[in-house]
């Protein structure tokens, strides 16, 4: 009886190895299909049939392999898959020990997200197709552990990591992963974001945008994005009637959504230090209850168990605010459209704060003073004209006369600093800095933190002690709030 037992025991590793090899082969089949479809839109019958057999065998719907089915539609039909897509591509601790069968399932889901986002073919794109792609891209961002829109520089990205609410509420403070683990995706995400933005921009360009805008039903399907807003700003002078009205509605929707997020960031801290020379207003909302109780503890009556209050204490709410002047100069050349939109909205928010005098200048080879419309970013953007070249000296000619008191003035200059007359412009900027003006050069204030800066300018700004801010718009918000406090 002992010999059969030994044979059975010896056969167990063989069966386990066979099962493991089978899972590896199934996973490879799914990934080979993924690569084939990414590089060639034509179906490979052998890979398609093998992948279908794998998907059905592991209990996933066949629609997972249909490139015409969006992830949204898939999740609506199979709600249990939503949790699997969230954080799907985020590495977990002990990934090398993952169950092989689980890896097959993961490969099927990953293939779906990647194909829907990156295999876009060519030809004309409809409003519905653009909307579906934006939805699928949001699922890819969620699979990477980010908020929807974060990698593409959308409205959700303006919130920044760690902001609660929305579909990405589980994102960790690092902006990657979820609350269970915080892997380092710092090398992957900067590469993915530009690619998604480029795909979205290409889809928008392939649309017959004017025809879509002329049809209210098709226009209603459009989801505002930075790529779409850029195209609308470029083409707004060629639109009229219904098309122009729909374009303005889309721009206003995008502006309002971004403004709502940025306003929250700006208002997180108040401007100005408490002014204790001004007596506090003796109203109930200013009553400092803790201090009042503490100061009157000597009046406590143990027999009556009652505290007698002979003096009330109130909180100071008045703030010492010296009038500050904020001059924002924005490069409106085509390469800086993302920064221009964000900073135009940001300028309007600071313009609404007390004791802050905001001026806004946009330039390419000519400069335009947009200060009269600074409180309304929508109207401001409609007055911009995206150009090609850049000559910052024309903007400096408008900015310098606006400096009244150097110590109470901050100049924010947003550009990639690829200038026609670079040395002359830097000399003017350096003169402003030496005069006592707070000079803040900004290379990019995009939602995704992308952008390139002329190395010549970057080194000179660093030597001057005014290093270029490049990254998320939160950095600029922090700098401005620090100066205005």
C-alpha positions in Angstrom: 0.0 0.0 0.0 2.9 2.3 0.6 4.2 2.3 -3.1 1.0 3.8 -4.6 1.1 6.5 -2.0 4.6 7.5 -2.9 3.7 7.6 -6.6 0.7 9.8 -5.9 2.8 12.2 -3.8 5.5 12.4 -6.5 2.9 13.2 -9.2 1.5 16.3 -7.4 4.4 18.7 -8.4 4.0 17.5 -12.0 0.3 18.4 -12.0 1.0 21.8 -10.4 3.8 22.5 -12.9 1.4 21.6 -15.7 -1.3 24.0 -14.4 1.3 26.8 -13.9 2.6 26.3 -17.5 -0.9 26.4 -18.8 -1.6 29.8 -17.1 1.7 31.2 -18.4 0.7 30.1 -22.0 -2.8 31.6 -21.6 -1.4 34.9 -20.3 1.1 35.0 -23.2 -1.7 34.5 -25.7 -3.5 37.5 -24.4 -0.5 39.7 -24.4 0.5 38.5 -28.0 -3.0 39.5 -29.1 -2.6 42.9 -27.4 0.7 43.6 -29.2 -0.7 42.4 -32.6 -3.8 44.6 -32.3 -1.7 47.6 -31.2 0.5 47.4 -34.3 -2.1 46.2 -36.8 -5.8 46.8 -36.7 -6.5 43.6 -38.7 -7.5 40.6 -36.6 -5.2 37.6 -36.3 -7.7 34.6 -36.3 -5.5 32.3 -34.3 -4.8 34.8 -31.5 -8.4 36.0 -31.5 -9.8 32.4 -31.1 -7.2 31.5 -28.5 -7.9 34.7 -26.5 -11.7 34.1 -26.7 -11.2 30.6 -25.3 -9.1 32.0 -22.4 -11.5 34.7 -21.5 -14.5 32.4 -21.5 -12.6 29.8 -19.5 -11.7 32.2 -16.7 -15.3 33.5 -16.5 -14.9 36.9 -18.1 -17.4 38.3 -20.7 -16.5 37.9 -24.4 -17.3 41.6 -24.8 -13.9 42.2 -23.1 -12.3 41.4 -26.5 -14.6 43.7 -28.5 -12.7 46.9 -29.3 -16.1 48.7 -30.0 -17.2 48.1 -26.4 -16.1 50.8 -24.0 -15.0 50.0 -20.5 -18.0 52.0 -19.2 -20.4 49.8 -21.1 -18.6 46.7 -19.9 -18.8 47.8 -16.3 -22.5 48.8 -16.6 -23.2 45.2 -17.8 -20.9 43.6 -15.2 -20.6 46.0 -12.2 -18.4 43.5 -10.3 -15.5 44.4 -12.7 -15.3 48.0 -11.6 -13.3 47.1 -8.5 -10.9 45.0 -10.6 -10.1 47.8 -13.0 -9.3 50.3 -10.1 -5.6 50.0 -9.4 -5.3 47.2 -11.9 -1.9 48.2 -13.1 -0.5 49.3 -9.8 2.3 46.9 -8.6 1.5 45.3 -5.2 3.9 44.0 -2.6 4.9 40.5 -3.4 3.9 40.7 -7.1 6.4 37.9 -7.8 4.4 35.6 -5.7 1.0 36.3 -7.3 -1.3 33.5 -8.2 -0.7 32.5 -11.9 -4.4 32.2 -12.5 -5.0 35.7 -11.2 -2.3 36.9 -13.6 -4.3 35.5 -16.5 -7.3 37.4 -15.4 -5.3 40.5 -14.9 -3.8 40.2 -18.4 -7.3 40.1 -20.0 -8.4 43.2 -18.1 -5.2 45.1 -18.8 -5.4 44.3 -22.5 -8.9 45.7 -22.7 -7.9 49.1 -21.2 -4.7 49.5 -23.2 -6.3 48.5 -26.5 -9.3 50.9 -26.0 -7.0 53.8 -25.3 -4.0 53.3 -27.6 -5.4 51.5 -30.7 -7.2 54.4 -32.3 -6.5 53.8 -36.0 -7.0 56.7 -38.4 -9.9 58.5 -40.2 -12.6 60.8 -39.1 -13.6 60.8 -35.4 -17.1 61.5 -34.2 -18.1 63.3 -31.0 -19.3 60.0 -29.6 -16.0 58.3 -30.3 -14.1 61.2 -28.6 -16.3 61.0 -25.6 -15.9 57.2 -25.4 -12.1 57.5 -25.7 -12.0 60.1 -22.9 -14.0 57.7 -20.7 -11.7 54.8 -21.5 -8.7 57.0 -20.8 -10.2 57.8 -17.4 -10.3 54.0 -16.7 -6.7 53.7 -17.7 -5.8 56.4 -15.2 -7.8 54.7 -12.5 -6.0 51.4 -13.4 -2.7 53.2 -12.9 -3.9 54.4 -9.5 -4.5 58.0 -10.5 -7.6 60.2 -10.6 -9.5 60.4 -13.9 -8.1 63.3 -15.9 -4.9 63.5 -13.8 -2.5 62.2 -16.4 -4.1 64.2 -19.3 -4.1 67.5 -17.4 -7.9 67.6 -17.0 -10.0 69.1 -14.3 -9.5 66.3 -11.8 -5.8 66.9 -12.0 -6.1 70.4 -10.9 -7.1 69.0 -7.5 -3.8 67.4 -7.1 -3.0 64.3 -5.2 -4.8 63.7 -1.9 -7.9 65.7 -2.7 -10.9 63.7 -1.6 -14.0 63.2 -3.6 -14.7 61.9 -7.1 -13.7 58.6 -8.6 -10.2 58.8 -7.4 -10.9 59.3 -3.7 -8.8 56.2 -2.9 -5.6 57.7 -4.4 -2.7 57.9 -2.0 -1.1 61.2 -0.9 1.7 60.5 -3.4 -0.8 60.6 -6.2 -0.1 56.9 -7.1 -1.6 53.7 -5.9 -4.3 53.4 -3.3 -4.5 53.3 0.4 -3.1 49.8 0.6 0.2 50.5 -1.1 2.1 53.5 -2.5 4.3 52.2 -5.3 6.7 54.4 -7.2 5.1 55.2 -10.6 7.1 58.4 -10.9 8.9 57.1 -14.0 5.8 55.6 -15.7 3.3 58.4 -15.2 5.4 61.3 -16.7 5.7 59.2 -19.9 2.1 58.1 -20.0 0.6 61.6 -19.5 2.1 63.2 -22.6 1.1 60.1 -24.7 -2.5 60.4 -23.6 -2.6 64.1 -24.3 -1.1 63.5 -27.7 -3.7 60.9 -28.6 -6.6 63.1 -27.4 -5.3 66.1 -29.3 -5.0 63.9 -32.5 -8.6 62.7 -32.0 -9.8 66.2 -31.7 -8.0 67.2 -34.9 -9.5 64.3 -36.7 -13.0 65.5 -35.9 -15.0 67.6 -38.2 -15.3 70.0 -35.3 -17.2 72.7 -37.0 -19.9 70.3 -38.2 -20.1 68.8 -34.8 -20.5 72.2 -33.2 -23.2 73.2 -35.7 -25.3 70.2 -34.5 -26.6 70.8 -30.9 -27.1 67.1 -30.3 -23.6 66.2 -31.4 -22.1 69.1 -29.5 -23.8 68.0 -26.3 -21.8 64.7 -26.5 -18.5 66.6 -26.3 -16.7 66.5 -23.0 -14.6 69.6 -22.5 -10.8 68.8 -22.3 -7.7 70.9 -22.7 -7.1 69.5 -26.2 -10.7 70.4 -27.2 -10.4 73.9 -25.6 -7.2 74.6 -27.5 -8.9 73.7 -30.8 -11.9 75.9 -30.0 -9.7 78.8 -29.1 -7.7 78.4 -32.4 -10.9 78.1 -34.5 -13.2 80.5 -32.7 -12.8 83.3 -35.3 -14.1 80.9 -38.0 -17.3 80.0 -36.1 -20.6 81.7 -36.1 -24.2 81.2 -35.1 -25.0 77.9 -33.4 -21.5 76.6 -33.8 -20.0 79.6 -32.0 -22.6 79.4 -29.2 -21.9 75.8 -28.6 -18.1 76.5 -28.6 -18.6 79.2 -26.0 -20.7 76.9 -23.9 -18.0 74.2 -23.9 -15.3 76.8 -23.0 -17.4 78.2 -20.2 -18.1 74.7 -18.9 -14.4 73.9 -18.8 -13.4 77.2 -17.3 -16.1 76.9 -14.5 -14.9 73.3 -13.6 -11.2 74.3 -13.4 -12.0 77.5 -11.5 -14.0 75.6 -8.9 -11.0 73.4 -8.2 -8.4 76.2 -8.2 -10.6 78.4 -6.1 -10.6 75.7 -3.4 -6.8 75.6 -3.4 -6.5 79.4 -3.2 -9.0 79.7 -0.4 -7.5 77.0 1.8 -5.5 79.7 3.6 -6.6 83.3 4.2 -4.5 86.2 3.0 -2.7 88.5 5.5 -1.6 88.2 9.1 -4.0 89.0 12.0 -4.0 92.7 12.8 -4.2 92.9 16.7 -4.1 96.7 16.6 -7.8 96.5 15.5 -10.1 95.5 18.4 -12.1 92.3 17.7 -15.8 92.7 16.9 -17.8 91.7 19.9 -20.2 89.5 18.2 -21.2 85.9 19.1 -19.4 84.3 16.1 -16.1 85.8 17.3 -16.5 84.6 20.8 -13.4 82.6 22.0 -15.2 80.2 24.3 -12.2 78.2 25.4 -10.2 81.3 26.4 -13.3 82.8 28.1 -13.7 79.6 30.3 -10.0 79.4 31.0 -9.7 83.1 32.1 -12.7 82.8 34.3 -11.9 79.6 36.2 -11.1 81.5 39.3 -14.8 82.4 39.5 -15.9 78.7 39.7 -18.2 78.0 42.6 -17.9 74.4 43.9 -21.0 74.7 46.1 -23.2 75.8 43.2 -21.2 74.0 40.5 -21.5 77.1 38.5 -19.0 79.3 36.6 -19.5 83.0 36.9 -18.2 84.9 33.9 -17.2 88.5 34.4 -15.4 89.0 31.1 -15.8 87.7 27.6 -12.9 87.2 25.2 -13.2 87.5 21.4 -11.1 86.3 18.5 -9.3 88.8 16.3 -10.5 88.5 12.7 -9.2 91.6 11.1 -6.1 91.0 9.0 -3.2 93.2 8.2 -3.3 93.5 4.4 -1.0 95.8 2.5 -2.3 96.4 -1.0 -0.4 94.1 -3.3 -0.1 94.2 -7.1 0.0 91.0 -9.0 1.1 91.2 -12.7 0.6 88.0 -14.6 2.3 87.8 -18.1 1.3 84.8 -20.1 2.9 83.5 -23.3 -0.1 82.8 -25.6 1.9 81.0 -28.3 0.5 77.6 -29.2 2.9 75.6 -27.1 1.7 77.3 -23.9 -2.0 77.0 -24.3 -2.4 74.8 -21.2 -0.6 77.3 -19.0 -2.4 80.2 -20.5 -5.8 78.7 -19.7 -4.8 77.7 -16.1 -3.2 81.1 -15.3 -6.0 83.1 -16.8 -8.4 81.4 -14.5 -6.0 81.7 -11.6 -5.6 85.4 -12.2 -9.3 85.9 -12.0 -9.5 84.1 -8.7 -6.7 86.2 -7.1 -8.4 89.3 -8.6 -11.4 88.5 -6.4 -9.4 88.6 -3.2 -9.3 91.8 -1.1 -6.4 94.2 -1.4 -5.0 92.4 -4.5 -4.7 94.4 -7.6 -4.3 92.0 -10.6 -3.1 92.8 -14.1 -3.0 90.3 -16.9 -0.9 90.5 -20.1 -0.9 88.0 -22.9 1.7 88.0 -25.7 3.2 86.2 -28.7 4.9 88.6 -31.1 2.5 91.3 -29.9 1.2 92.0 -26.4 -2.4 92.5 -25.3 -3.5 94.0 -21.9 -6.4 91.9 -20.7 -6.7 93.6 -17.3 -10.2 95.0 -18.0 -11.5 91.4 -18.3 -9.3 89.8 -15.6 -12.3 89.0 -13.4 -13.9 86.9 -16.1 -11.6 84.2 -17.5 -14.2 83.2 -20.1 -14.2 86.6 -21.7 -10.4 86.8 -21.3 -9.8 83.6 -23.2 -12.2 84.6 -26.0 -10.0 87.7 -26.5 -6.7 85.7 -26.8 -5.3 84.8 -30.1 -3.0 81.7 -30.1 0.1 82.5 -32.1 3.4 81.0 -33.1 6.4 83.2 -32.3 7.3 84.9 -29.0 8.8 88.3 -28.3 8.6 88.9 -24.5 10.1 92.4 -24.9 6.7 93.7 -26.1 5.0 92.3 -23.0 7.7 93.8 -20.8 7.0 97.2 -22.3 3.4 96.8 -21.0 4.4 95.3 -17.6 7.1 97.7 -16.4 4.8 100.8 -16.2 2.4 98.8 -14.0 5.0 98.5 -11.2 4.1 101.2 -8.7 5.7 100.0 -5.4 8.4 97.4 -6.1 8.2 95.8 -2.6 4.5 95.2 -2.9 4.5 93.9 -6.5 4.9 90.3 -7.8 5.4 89.6 -11.5 4.5 86.1 -12.6 5.9 85.4 -16.1 4.7 82.1 -17.7 6.5 81.0 -20.8 8.9 78.3 -22.2 11.3 81.3 -22.7 12.2 80.3 -26.2 12.5 84.0 -27.1 13.5 86.0 -30.1 15.4 88.6 -28.1 16.4 86.6 -25.1 19.3 88.6 -23.7 17.4 91.9 -23.9 14.4 90.3 -22.2 16.4 88.7 -19.4 18.2 92.1 -18.7 14.8 93.7 -18.2 13.6 90.8 -15.9 16.8 91.0 -13.9 16.3 94.8 -13.5 12.8 94.2 -12.1 14.2 91.6 -9.6 17.0 94.0 -8.4 14.4 96.8 -7.9 12.7 94.7 -5.2 9.9 93.2 -7.3 9.1 89.6 -6.5 9.8 88.0 -9.8 8.4 84.4 -10.4 9.4 82.8 -13.7 7.1 79.8 -14.5 8.0 77.2 -17.1 4.7 75.4 -17.0 1.7 75.4 -14.8 -0.2 72.7 -16.6 -2.4 70.3 -14.8 0.0 67.4 -15.6 3.1 69.4 -14.8 4.6 69.0 -18.3 6.6 71.6 -20.2 10.1 72.4 -21.5 12.1 75.5 -20.6 14.9 77.2 -22.6 18.1 75.9 -20.7 19.8 79.3 -21.3 17.0 81.1 -19.3 16.7 78.3 -16.7 20.4 78.6 -15.7 20.3 82.4 -15.5 17.2 82.4 -13.4 18.8 79.9 -11.1 21.9 82.0 -10.7 19.8 85.1 -10.1 18.0 83.4 -7.2 14.6 83.1 -9.0 14.5 79.5 -10.1 11.9 78.6 -12.7 8.8 76.9 -11.3 7.9 73.9 -13.4 5.3 71.4 -12.4 1.8 71.4 -11.1 -0.2 74.6 -10.8 -0.3 74.0 -7.0 3.3 75.2 -6.8 2.4 78.6 -8.3 -0.6 78.9 -6.0 1.7 78.2 -3.0 4.2 80.9 -4.1 1.5 83.5 -4.6 -0.2 82.8 -1.3 3.1 83.0 0.5 3.9 86.4 -1.0 0.4 87.8 -0.4 0.2 86.6 3.2 
